[in-house]
Amino acid sequence: MAFTSDTPLDPSLYSLDPAALEFFKKQTGITEEDELKHHILAVQAKAFAVAPYPCIYSFGFTRLRISRHPKYQSVLQLGRDCGSALLLDLGCCFGNDARKAVADGWPVTQVISTDIRQELWDLGHVLFRSTPTSFPSQFIAGDCLDPTFLSSEPVMSRSPPDLSSLTSLNDLHGKLTAIHASSIFHLFSAEEQASLVRAVASLLSPAPGSIIFGSHVGLPKQGTIREEVLGMTVEMYCYDPESWKKLWEDAGPFKTEAILKEVISPNGEIGWMMVWSATMSTKSNV
Ligand SMILES: C[S@@+](CC[C@H](N)C(=O)[O-])C[C@H]1O[C@@H](n2cnc3c(N)ncnc32)[C@H](O)[C@@H]1O
């Protein structure tokens, strides 16, 4: 069973922590909390009508996952150290994490976001009351499992990419200093996740310190979970930290870290989020 656009939304799940409240007030220019809530609920409803995802239902886009990641501060430092560093957010939804990185100093024209749903990025402009002129960050729509969009067979070019004319992520092979990927890998089968690891690894710059980081559902022992999420049965393949690190280590000269964090869902069930990173350790041919 999957969510459909007819699933009634539950406004009681709306809750912004102090950091998210400050971020949304600043980004939207709405300082009155009831008005902000009303605005966020209205955009959530529009998004859910076209993309009835659990992450939209449960306000996942208000969680500022990127800045809660333990590598976030060092990622921002990478951006400051290298004037031309590029950051990619994979599976960006409304672009909330890209906007957080920009708010914290990453140059807006050096952030690229990608998602299979163009409408979600467009609704991000509605959510954050911006326009492509006021928030001139690149977005490229596409299916990250489609090799014509993202292949693990890199075509390397030495010239810097022209972000204004990107046609696919394949134009970015070997060019990215940092890649953020949260709550996306667990959407796919074990084989698709393994193949996506290789493809994403091929996008990373071979410079030591370049990093891929994120979080998604994990398990203490890899396998398939079937569980009730907000009343729906969801099936997911989850790697465990050791098998997840091995996937990255097989994909390049990465120093990897992965830990499980216990999370409690709104209905009180216990689960695990895997928080992980893969850092380029030496020059590579990836
Ligand atoms: C669970 S949401 C996570 C959004 C955001 N990264 C976060 O952590 O809040 C998953 C996102 O991945 C996108 N997505 C799903 N399948 C995809 C695919 N095959 N290629 C690219 N994006 C995909 C969805 O449209 C959605 O925006």
The ligand as an ORCA input file, in Angstrom:
! r2SCAN-3c Opt
* xyz 0 1
  C      12.321     10.992      1.088
  S      12.552     12.378      0.025
  C      14.002     13.101      0.741
  C      14.146     14.556      0.450
  C      15.320     15.263      1.093
  N      16.573     14.767      0.603
  C      15.260     15.149      2.602
  O      16.116     14.508      3.195
  O      14.349     15.716      3.209
  C      13.195     11.574     -1.428
  C      13.382     12.501     -2.605
  O      14.027     11.737     -3.638
  C      13.393     11.998     -4.867
  N      13.564     10.807     -5.721
  C      12.914      9.615     -5.641
  N      13.327      8.764     -6.586
  C      14.274      9.439     -7.290
  C      15.071      9.092     -8.407
  N      14.982      7.882     -8.974
  N      15.938     10.010     -8.891
  C      16.038     11.238     -8.303
  N      15.300     11.629     -7.243
  C      14.432     10.733     -6.735
  C      11.957     12.276     -4.511
  O      11.290     13.013     -5.532
  C      12.080     13.016     -3.192
  O      12.142     14.406     -3.376
*
